[in-house]
Amino acid sequence: MTLWDVPGGQSVIVTALDAALDPSVHSRLREMGLEHDHAVHCLRRGPFQGTLVVAIADCVYSLEQQIAKKIQVKPL
């Protein structure tokens, strides 16, 4: 399952980042806390397949669909 598949209000654990991600994007995601075994809470999805809003620790981020689909997760 990818982060994009997670419904609003649900928490998950990151299992992997796609190896095909651009190195700068991969690095930024890790800086944000999207790393193996870290918890992510999906807050909401924007209308019309818009951005995905997630909370990681005490920070809130918005991710585009193409990035969220490259983050593998499992239920908490």
N, C-alpha and C positions, 0 to 999 in steps of 0.2 A: 504494500500500500504506500502511496506517496502522500506528502503533506497536503497536496492539492485535494485529495480524496477525503480529508478529515472534515466532518461537519462542525459548524460553529458550536462552541461550548464544550468541546471534547479536548482532552489532553492526550498526548502521545509521547513516545520516546523515539529520538532519532536513532536509526540503525546504520545509515550510510548516506554519503553524498556521492552523486554520480561522478565517476572518474573523468567523464567527458566534459565536465564544467571547465570553463576558462579558469586558469590559475588565479587570476585576480578576483573572480567571483567566488571561487572556492575559499580563498583566504578571507574575504569579507564575511562570508557566511560563518566561518569559524570564529571570527572576531565577535560576531553577533551572538554567539553561543550555540549555533547549530552544529553541534559535534556529536559523535557517537555517545549514546547513553544519556544525553541531556534531554530534559523534559521541555515540551513546547505546548502551549495552550492556544488553541484556535479560537479567536474571539468572534470573527465574522468574515464574510466574503462580500466584496462589493457587488453591486448589481451588474447584470449582463456579463458574467464571467470576469468581473473586475479583479482587483487585487485581493489577496488574502491577508487579513490582519491577525497577527499572532503575538502572544506574550511569551517572552523568554526571560526568566528571573523577574526583575522589576522593570524591564524595558518592553516597549511595544514597537513592532515593526510591520511594514507592509511589503508583501512579496508578490511579484508578478507570477502569473500562471506558469510561464515557461521555466521559471526558477523553482517554484514550489513542486513541480512535477519531477524535479531532479533530486528531491530529498526523500529518501526512504524512511518510513516510520513504522512503529508497531504500537498497538494499544497500551495504555499505561496500566 
